[in-house]
Each structure stands twice: as structure tokens, then as C-alpha cells.
Amino acid sequence: MNFVGNAFDEIAVNDTFGQTLTITEAHIVQACGLFGDFNPLHSNDAFAQQTRFGQRILHGPMTSAYMTASIGMYFYATAVAYLAHDCRFLAPVFAGDTLTTEWRIAELIAKPHHQGGIAVLAGHCRNQRDEIVAEADGKILLLDRAAVSGEARCS
């Protein structure tokens, strides 16, 4: 892939980014195997129909992972490390829900020694009914454009 994402010196406080994805039955099934979590809320239709949700729900960590995917793409090849992630789950996610994640750059902390800095992020994820299903905060260490292009060298 030749795409290079946004560098630390190319972003500003209050910039936003995100993406949209429709959750399918396959996402729920794959998450069971991926996480090894076969709780009947995720894996048993008959059981889930008798719960407050009325149907199987997507694993919270899968919603969280989907939210972070847009971070990985927005900062593709400019990120050094994703440093922190705190996610709060507010509503269930079902197969057929279309989720839209939006992240806002809340703060920028310059780290010249690292040839870039830390972007502090605040995000939320909404379903097609405009309900917030999750909120999250994150921190990511990024390079400046010169460091990405090889013009700057680590000392």
C-alpha cells in the first residue's frame, strides 16, 4: 500500500476523522472464535432471545476494535505506537447495525525527542438510529512528516 496517513505536524486540535461499517452476522461469529468468548449472549440465538436484548449482540471488544481501525488508517505509516485506549460501552450492537465512528483530536503534545508528538483523541460510535453505542479516549505517538519521509534521523 502506498498510502501514507497524517503526520503529527499535519494535524490540529478539533480535526475529525472516522469511518462507517455495517455489522453482519459474520462479525459476531468471527468475534466468538477470535476472542474465545462463546457467552450465549453472542453465540446462542434461543438464549439471547430471552434476554433484555432480544437477540445476539456483538462483543464489546469488537466494537472497540472497529473504533480503533479508523485511527490505524488515519495515521497509516506515521504512527509509532498506540499508547492508550479507554472504551465505554453504552448500548448493544446487533447484526444489521450500521456503525459510524468519529474521532476528534482533543490535544496535541509535542515530543521533539521522538520527532513528533502525542495526539490525544476523543471518539464515539453511533448506530444508524443516531444512538451512541460506545465512547472512547485514546493516545497515539506520531512522527512528523520529515521523520516519516526519512529526512530526520533519530538521535
ChimeraX attribute file (.defattr): number of C-alpha atoms within 10 A of each C-alpha:
attribute: neighborCount
match mode: 1-to-1
recipient: residues
	/A:1	5
	/A:2	6
	/A:3	8
	/A:4	15
	/A:5	18
	/A:6	19
	/A:7	23
	/A:8	25
	/A:9	16
	/A:10	9
	/A:11	14
	/A:12	14
	/A:13	13
	/A:14	13
	/A:15	11
	/A:16	16
	/A:17	15
	/A:18	19
	/A:19	17
	/A:20	17
	/A:21	13
	/A:22	14
	/A:23	19
	/A:24	14
	/A:25	13
	/A:26	10
	/A:27	15
	/A:28	21
	/A:29	15
	/A:30	13
	/A:31	19
	/A:32	19
	/A:33	10
	/A:34	10
	/A:35	11
	/A:36	9
	/A:37	13
	/A:38	14
	/A:39	13
	/A:40	14
	/A:41	21
	/A:42	20
	/A:43	19
	/A:44	13
	/A:45	14
	/A:46	13
	/A:47	15
	/A:48	18
	/A:49	13
	/A:50	11
	/A:51	11
	/A:52	7
	/A:53	14
	/A:54	14
	/A:55	20
	/A:56	24
	/A:57	20
	/A:58	23
	/A:59	22
	/A:60	19
	/A:61	13
	/A:62	18
	/A:63	20
	/A:64	20
	/A:65	11
	/A:66	19
	/A:67	26
	/A:68	20
	/A:69	13
	/A:70	18
	/A:71	21
	/A:72	16
	/A:73	18
	/A:74	19
	/A:75	19
	/A:76	18
	/A:77	18
	/A:78	23
	/A:79	24
	/A:80	16
	/A:81	13
	/A:82	16
	/A:83	12
	/A:84	12
	/A:85	14
	/A:86	11
	/A:87	18
	/A:88	13
	/A:89	17
	/A:90	13
	/A:91	15
	/A:92	18
	/A:93	25
	/A:94	22
	/A:95	16
	/A:96	13
	/A:97	16
	/A:98	18
	/A:99	24
	/A:100	20
	/A:101	24
	/A:102	19
	/A:103	24
	/A:104	19
	/A:105	20
	/A:106	18
	/A:107	15
	/A:108	19
	/A:109	12
	/A:110	17
	/A:111	15
	/A:112	10
	/A:113	9
	/A:114	17
	/A:115	21
	/A:116	25
	/A:117	22
	/A:118	23
	/A:119	24
	/A:120	19
	/A:121	23
	/A:122	20
	/A:123	21
	/A:124	21
	/A:125	26
	/A:126	20
	/A:127	23
	/A:128	13
	/A:129	9
	/A:130	11
	/A:131	12
	/A:132	18
	/A:133	20
	/A:134	22
	/A:135	20
	/A:136	18
	/A:137	18
	/A:138	21
	/A:139	20
	/A:140	21
	/A:141	24
	/A:142	28
	/A:143	25
	/A:144	23
	/A:145	20
	/A:146	14
	/A:147	17
	/A:148	19
	/A:149	11
	/A:150	9
	/A:151	8
	/A:152	12
	/A:153	10
	/A:154	8
	/A:155	6
